[in-house]
Amino acid sequence: MPDTTDNSSNEPARLTSKQRAHLRSLAHGNKPVVHVGKDGLSDAVMTSIEEAFNTRELLKIRILDNANEQPRDMAHAIADRMEGVQVVHTMGWTVTFYRPDPDEPQIELP
């Protein structure tokens, strides 16, 4: 697997369009695991997202209509608050995230 870390920081390198397409295809049949509502990115929601990443590398989150922010803005806020998380895709009110397992990554990026 190619090195996905940027040598200048601890942040992962940006996903290429080919890698994003691969991850989108893997996540296609997945259903959203976490739902974000009017309370936005509360501590409880962030804990739920963190726990969801403990068992998977790809994660779909559904932003409900009554959320105070737009899905794209909320997706980037989540990625900024969580180490190693990258936004793969935003479609409508559903966002797909990727974070490789630090010990045993299951998904091999092209």
N, C-alpha and C positions, 0 to 999 in steps of 0.2 A: 504494500500500500504506500502511495506517495506521501511524503511529509506534508501535513496540512497545517503546520504551525509557521508563523511568521517569525523569523529570527530576531526581529527588532523588539518583540514584545511577547507576552504570554497568550495573546489573542490568536485564535485560529485564523489561517489565511482565508480570504473570501472564497466562497464557492464559485467555481466556473459555471458557465451556462450549461455545459454538458453534465456536470455533477448535479446541478439543480434539477435538470430534466430527469436524470436517473432517480434522484430522491423523490421527485413528484410522482414518477411511475410506481415506485415502491409504496408510496403513501396513498395511492389512488383509492384503494378499497377500504382504507381505514376510516373509522368514525371518530368524530371529536371526542376527546377524553375529558377535557376540562371546558366548562362554560363560564364566561365572564359576563356579568350583568351590570346592573346600575351602580354597584359598589366599586366597580373598576378593578384595579390591580391592588386589592387589599392584601394584607399579610396572609390571610387564609387562601386566597387564590394563588399567590406566589408559592406557598407551601404545597398546594395541590400540584402545581406544575413541577416543582422540584421532585416530589414523590413520584410523579408520572415518569420523569426522566430516569428514575432509579431502575425501571424495568424495561425501558425502550429507548431507542436512539431517535426515532421519528415520532413526532407528536403533533396531533391536530388539536387546535383549540377553536372553539366557536365563540365569537363575540356576539352577544345578544343585542337585539335592536335597542334596548333601553340603556345600553352602555353610553357613557358620556363622551367617549372619544371615538374617532374613526379607526377601523380595523388596522390599517397600515401604521398609524401612529402608535397604537397600542402594541402591535407586533414588535416594533423597534424598541419600545420602552421595555418590553419583556426581555428581548435579546440583550439590551444594555444592562439590565439588572442581574442577569444570570451569566455566570462564567461559561464560556465556550459554546453558547447557544447562538445559532444562526437562523435567520428567517429564510426558508426555502421558497415559500410561495404564499401569496395572499389572493384569495378568490372570494369575492363577496365578503361575507362575514366570517369566513373560515380561514385560519392561518395554519400553515405547516411549518414546524420547527425541526431543526436537526442539531443534535449534540452527540458526538461519538462517545462511546464508553471509554473512560480513561484507561482501564485495565485490559479489557477484552472487547475491542470494537467488533461488532457483528456485520456491519455494512461496509463493503469495500467500494470506495469511490473510484470511478473511472479516471 
